[in-house]
Amino acid sequence: VLSATWPNSFIDHFLRTISVTGVSIPSFWFALLVLYVFYFHLGWSPGPGRIGAWSTPADPITNFYIIDSIIQKRWDILKESLQHIFWPALVLGTFTMGLITRTNRSSLLETMSMDYIRTARAKGLGKLAVVTRHAFGNAFIPVITVIGLGFGNLLGGAVLVETIFSWPGIGMYAYRSAVSLDYPAITGVALLIAVNYVIINLIVDILYGIIDPRIRYQ
């Protein structure tokens, strides 16, 4: 939004550089780079895993360390869990963030050149009001599509990223199943990903109608 509101400015070039970098870097390479620089070389981040090797997690209620530590007021485990989940989440979200940023910018720039936007400006509305009230809603439909596809990219990229960070999720489960030739498990993972895609596409279609009433009437 900032890039489209002030095109060709410093903040526009800065955000475009970050988005292009995020789209261009493979997730597995970024994960290895993060571990090497921030964990091995600088020591600023915790190692792989959900918590430290010598830490005792909260009693399993939901089996989500963050939620269980909040329920049981284990603030030390909560802090440690957040530190461990930060880098895998950042690595997985970098590609989707860059793609959403680029799509949102191009869609918003196209919308800002429409006649009704010029009419709104001629009526005396400020730039922020024009963007938030008139342009953003119409420009957001392509972004919803990209967000939906981004969930699929998260599931696909999780296989390598979870393996690198030793994170016991569906990605590592799929990797171990493939290595051990566990065909029922591989089929189950593929089916789960396919069902998620169907549900996400359904949600995206529903959001289309909520944002744009013309689609709902059709």
C-alpha beads as a LAMMPS data file, in Angstrom:
LAMMPS data file: protein, C-alpha beads

218 atoms
217 bonds

1 atom types
1 bond types

-500.0 500.0 xlo xhi
-500.0 500.0 ylo yhi
-500.0 500.0 zlo zhi

Masses

1 110.0

Atoms # bond

1 1 1 0.000 0.000 0.000
2 1 1 2.816 2.410 0.848
3 1 1 4.620 1.577 -2.393
4 1 1 1.526 2.272 -4.484
5 1 1 0.614 5.414 -2.546
6 1 1 4.048 6.965 -3.065
7 1 1 5.412 5.302 -6.241
8 1 1 9.067 5.737 -7.191
9 1 1 9.881 7.107 -3.750
10 1 1 12.547 5.812 -1.399
11 1 1 10.094 3.678 0.548
12 1 1 8.742 2.277 -2.727
13 1 1 12.195 1.220 -3.924
14 1 1 13.044 -0.158 -0.488
15 1 1 9.896 -2.280 -0.224
16 1 1 10.214 -3.465 -3.813
17 1 1 13.769 -4.587 -3.143
18 1 1 12.660 -6.555 -0.086
19 1 1 9.734 -8.140 -1.951
20 1 1 11.875 -9.154 -4.931
21 1 1 14.459 -10.623 -2.582
22 1 1 11.787 -12.564 -0.715
23 1 1 10.350 -14.021 -3.907
24 1 1 13.773 -14.896 -5.318
25 1 1 15.322 -16.697 -2.334
26 1 1 14.511 -20.429 -2.054
27 1 1 13.090 -21.257 1.355
28 1 1 15.508 -24.118 2.054
29 1 1 18.525 -21.931 1.229
30 1 1 17.198 -19.106 3.391
31 1 1 16.691 -21.573 6.260
32 1 1 20.279 -22.807 5.989
33 1 1 21.536 -19.212 5.818
34 1 1 19.573 -18.255 8.944
35 1 1 20.967 -21.186 10.921
36 1 1 24.511 -20.529 9.788
37 1 1 24.534 -16.775 10.393
38 1 1 22.266 -16.239 13.400
39 1 1 22.744 -19.524 15.249
40 1 1 26.150 -20.944 14.378
41 1 1 28.110 -17.766 13.640
42 1 1 26.510 -15.023 15.765
43 1 1 24.637 -17.073 18.370
44 1 1 21.661 -14.712 18.321
45 1 1 18.968 -17.334 17.750
46 1 1 18.171 -20.691 19.361
47 1 1 18.997 -23.933 17.633
48 1 1 16.653 -26.273 15.787
49 1 1 13.706 -27.834 17.580
50 1 1 10.576 -26.587 19.307
51 1 1 12.380 -25.752 22.584
52 1 1 15.862 -26.173 23.966
53 1 1 17.277 -29.641 24.487
54 1 1 17.527 -29.157 28.277
55 1 1 14.122 -27.509 28.761
56 1 1 11.039 -29.275 30.089
57 1 1 7.886 -28.362 28.147
58 1 1 4.545 -27.659 29.760
59 1 1 2.228 -30.581 30.397
60 1 1 0.531 -31.543 27.114
61 1 1 -3.042 -30.283 26.899
62 1 1 -3.313 -29.202 23.267
63 1 1 0.222 -30.362 22.324
64 1 1 0.908 -26.813 21.142
65 1 1 3.772 -25.588 23.307
66 1 1 2.774 -21.931 23.051
67 1 1 -0.861 -22.523 24.018
68 1 1 -0.015 -25.034 26.751
69 1 1 2.573 -22.707 28.280
70 1 1 0.025 -19.866 28.366
71 1 1 -2.626 -22.070 29.973
72 1 1 -0.201 -23.288 32.642
73 1 1 1.542 -19.899 32.998
74 1 1 4.928 -21.315 32.049
75 1 1 6.255 -18.004 30.824
76 1 1 9.807 -19.291 30.444
77 1 1 8.624 -22.020 28.071
78 1 1 6.405 -19.508 26.263
79 1 1 9.372 -17.232 25.631
80 1 1 11.518 -20.133 24.486
81 1 1 8.779 -21.498 22.209
82 1 1 8.286 -18.116 20.564
83 1 1 12.025 -17.776 20.016
84 1 1 12.187 -21.190 18.361
85 1 1 9.145 -20.665 16.138
86 1 1 10.167 -17.192 14.950
87 1 1 12.780 -18.178 12.374
88 1 1 10.898 -21.086 10.752
89 1 1 7.812 -18.876 10.472
90 1 1 9.869 -16.035 8.985
91 1 1 11.527 -18.337 6.449
92 1 1 8.215 -19.864 5.369
93 1 1 6.458 -16.507 5.158
94 1 1 9.155 -14.638 3.235
95 1 1 8.150 -15.884 -0.222
96 1 1 4.432 -15.328 0.378
97 1 1 5.081 -11.890 1.866
98 1 1 7.081 -10.816 -1.182
99 1 1 4.458 -12.161 -3.574
100 1 1 1.618 -10.427 -1.726
101 1 1 3.551 -7.149 -1.646
102 1 1 4.237 -7.180 -5.384
103 1 1 0.675 -8.177 -6.279
104 1 1 -0.857 -5.594 -3.961
105 1 1 1.345 -2.833 -5.358
106 1 1 0.605 -3.576 -9.012
107 1 1 -3.128 -4.005 -8.390
108 1 1 -3.360 -0.819 -6.342
109 1 1 -1.428 1.188 -8.944
110 1 1 -3.821 -0.011 -11.625
111 1 1 -6.819 0.898 -9.484
112 1 1 -5.411 4.338 -8.663
113 1 1 -5.463 5.211 -12.379
114 1 1 -9.218 4.595 -12.703
115 1 1 -11.679 7.400 -13.432
116 1 1 -13.564 7.107 -10.148
117 1 1 -10.307 7.595 -8.240
118 1 1 -9.651 10.819 -10.148
119 1 1 -13.219 11.875 -9.367
120 1 1 -12.669 11.240 -5.665
121 1 1 -9.506 13.332 -5.759
122 1 1 -11.336 16.104 -7.620
123 1 1 -13.892 16.199 -4.809
124 1 1 -11.091 17.097 -2.418
125 1 1 -10.469 13.793 -0.661
126 1 1 -6.972 13.297 0.684
127 1 1 -4.654 10.593 -0.602
128 1 1 -5.113 8.395 2.463
129 1 1 -8.910 8.614 2.254
130 1 1 -8.871 7.788 -1.454
131 1 1 -6.707 4.728 -0.900
132 1 1 -8.535 3.344 2.128
133 1 1 -12.143 4.136 1.117
134 1 1 -12.137 3.712 -2.649
135 1 1 -9.040 1.980 -4.000
136 1 1 -8.005 -0.662 -1.500
137 1 1 -11.192 -2.744 -1.568
138 1 1 -11.232 -3.029 -5.357
139 1 1 -7.510 -3.750 -5.518
140 1 1 -7.650 -6.414 -2.837
141 1 1 -9.327 -9.170 -4.886
142 1 1 -6.125 -10.303 -6.676
143 1 1 -4.351 -10.198 -3.322
144 1 1 -6.881 -12.650 -1.865
145 1 1 -6.051 -15.062 -4.672
146 1 1 -2.341 -14.772 -3.932
147 1 1 -2.945 -15.279 -0.209
148 1 1 -4.881 -18.453 -0.973
149 1 1 -2.068 -19.751 -3.156
150 1 1 0.381 -18.733 -0.451
151 1 1 -1.116 -21.253 1.958
152 1 1 -0.332 -23.971 -0.556
153 1 1 3.232 -22.711 -0.858
154 1 1 3.537 -22.827 2.926
155 1 1 2.549 -26.492 2.960
156 1 1 4.949 -27.314 0.151
157 1 1 7.864 -25.356 1.589
158 1 1 7.305 -26.794 5.056
159 1 1 8.791 -30.134 4.005
160 1 1 12.333 -28.797 3.652
161 1 1 12.105 -25.990 6.211
162 1 1 10.786 -28.236 8.987
163 1 1 13.472 -30.798 8.205
164 1 1 16.216 -28.167 8.417
165 1 1 14.874 -26.705 11.674
166 1 1 14.070 -30.159 13.137
167 1 1 10.468 -29.095 13.582
168 1 1 8.133 -32.086 14.075
169 1 1 5.334 -30.981 11.786
170 1 1 3.605 -32.289 8.707
171 1 1 6.585 -31.377 6.549
172 1 1 9.027 -33.496 8.520
173 1 1 6.434 -36.265 8.707
174 1 1 6.152 -36.223 4.909
175 1 1 9.940 -36.269 4.554
176 1 1 10.383 -39.211 6.910
177 1 1 7.543 -41.064 5.217
178 1 1 9.154 -40.574 1.820
179 1 1 12.572 -41.706 3.052
180 1 1 11.137 -44.841 4.665
181 1 1 8.825 -45.508 1.667
182 1 1 5.739 -45.404 3.878
183 1 1 3.202 -45.173 1.061
184 1 1 0.019 -44.916 3.195
185 1 1 1.555 -41.987 5.097
186 1 1 2.630 -40.292 1.860
187 1 1 -0.878 -40.741 0.464
188 1 1 -2.372 -39.310 3.655
189 1 1 -0.164 -36.217 3.505
190 1 1 -1.003 -35.652 -0.165
191 1 1 -4.712 -36.047 0.588
192 1 1 -4.486 -33.622 3.514
193 1 1 -2.762 -31.003 1.356
194 1 1 -5.376 -31.470 -1.378
195 1 1 -8.242 -31.045 1.104
196 1 1 -6.606 -27.896 2.463
197 1 1 -6.357 -26.515 -1.063
198 1 1 -10.064 -27.157 -1.651
199 1 1 -11.052 -25.500 1.638
200 1 1 -8.791 -22.509 0.994
201 1 1 -10.211 -22.016 -2.504
202 1 1 -13.728 -22.172 -1.062
203 1 1 -12.864 -19.511 1.515
204 1 1 -11.302 -17.352 -1.215
205 1 1 -14.471 -17.590 -3.330
206 1 1 -16.597 -16.601 -0.333
207 1 1 -14.342 -13.613 0.355
208 1 1 -14.719 -12.524 -3.267
209 1 1 -18.450 -12.127 -2.734
210 1 1 -17.996 -10.324 0.579
211 1 1 -15.564 -7.766 -0.832
212 1 1 -17.172 -7.276 -4.261
213 1 1 -21.015 -7.371 -4.227
214 1 1 -21.073 -7.661 -8.045
215 1 1 -19.636 -11.172 -7.794
216 1 1 -22.266 -12.078 -5.198
217 1 1 -25.075 -10.903 -7.484
218 1 1 -23.712 -12.917 -10.404

Bonds

1 1 1 2
2 1 2 3
3 1 3 4
4 1 4 5
5 1 5 6
6 1 6 7
7 1 7 8
8 1 8 9
9 1 9 10
10 1 10 11
11 1 11 12
12 1 12 13
13 1 13 14
14 1 14 15
15 1 15 16
16 1 16 17
17 1 17 18
18 1 18 19
19 1 19 20
20 1 20 21
21 1 21 22
22 1 22 23
23 1 23 24
24 1 24 25
25 1 25 26
26 1 26 27
27 1 27 28
28 1 28 29
29 1 29 30
30 1 30 31
31 1 31 32
32 1 32 33
33 1 33 34
34 1 34 35
35 1 35 36
36 1 36 37
37 1 37 38
38 1 38 39
39 1 39 40
40 1 40 41
41 1 41 42
42 1 42 43
43 1 43 44
44 1 44 45
45 1 45 46
46 1 46 47
47 1 47 48
48 1 48 49
49 1 49 50
50 1 50 51
51 1 51 52
52 1 52 53
53 1 53 54
54 1 54 55
55 1 55 56
56 1 56 57
57 1 57 58
58 1 58 59
59 1 59 60
60 1 60 61
61 1 61 62
62 1 62 63
63 1 63 64
64 1 64 65
65 1 65 66
66 1 66 67
67 1 67 68
68 1 68 69
69 1 69 70
70 1 70 71
71 1 71 72
72 1 72 73
73 1 73 74
74 1 74 75
75 1 75 76
76 1 76 77
77 1 77 78
78 1 78 79
79 1 79 80
80 1 80 81
81 1 81 82
82 1 82 83
83 1 83 84
84 1 84 85
85 1 85 86
86 1 86 87
87 1 87 88
88 1 88 89
89 1 89 90
90 1 90 91
91 1 91 92
92 1 92 93
93 1 93 94
94 1 94 95
95 1 95 96
96 1 96 97
97 1 97 98
98 1 98 99
99 1 99 100
100 1 100 101
101 1 101 102
102 1 102 103
103 1 103 104
104 1 104 105
105 1 105 106
106 1 106 107
107 1 107 108
108 1 108 109
109 1 109 110
110 1 110 111
111 1 111 112
112 1 112 113
113 1 113 114
114 1 114 115
115 1 115 116
116 1 116 117
117 1 117 118
118 1 118 119
119 1 119 120
120 1 120 121
121 1 121 122
122 1 122 123
123 1 123 124
124 1 124 125
125 1 125 126
126 1 126 127
127 1 127 128
128 1 128 129
129 1 129 130
130 1 130 131
131 1 131 132
132 1 132 133
133 1 133 134
134 1 134 135
135 1 135 136
136 1 136 137
137 1 137 138
138 1 138 139
139 1 139 140
140 1 140 141
141 1 141 142
142 1 142 143
143 1 143 144
144 1 144 145
145 1 145 146
146 1 146 147
147 1 147 148
148 1 148 149
149 1 149 150
150 1 150 151
151 1 151 152
152 1 152 153
153 1 153 154
154 1 154 155
155 1 155 156
156 1 156 157
157 1 157 158
158 1 158 159
159 1 159 160
160 1 160 161
161 1 161 162
162 1 162 163
163 1 163 164
164 1 164 165
165 1 165 166
166 1 166 167
167 1 167 168
168 1 168 169
169 1 169 170
170 1 170 171
171 1 171 172
172 1 172 173
173 1 173 174
174 1 174 175
175 1 175 176
176 1 176 177
177 1 177 178
178 1 178 179
179 1 179 180
180 1 180 181
181 1 181 182
182 1 182 183
183 1 183 184
184 1 184 185
185 1 185 186
186 1 186 187
187 1 187 188
188 1 188 189
189 1 189 190
190 1 190 191
191 1 191 192
192 1 192 193
193 1 193 194
194 1 194 195
195 1 195 196
196 1 196 197
197 1 197 198
198 1 198 199
199 1 199 200
200 1 200 201
201 1 201 202
202 1 202 203
203 1 203 204
204 1 204 205
205 1 205 206
206 1 206 207
207 1 207 208
208 1 208 209
209 1 209 210
210 1 210 211
211 1 211 212
212 1 212 213
213 1 213 214
214 1 214 215
215 1 215 216
216 1 216 217
217 1 217 218
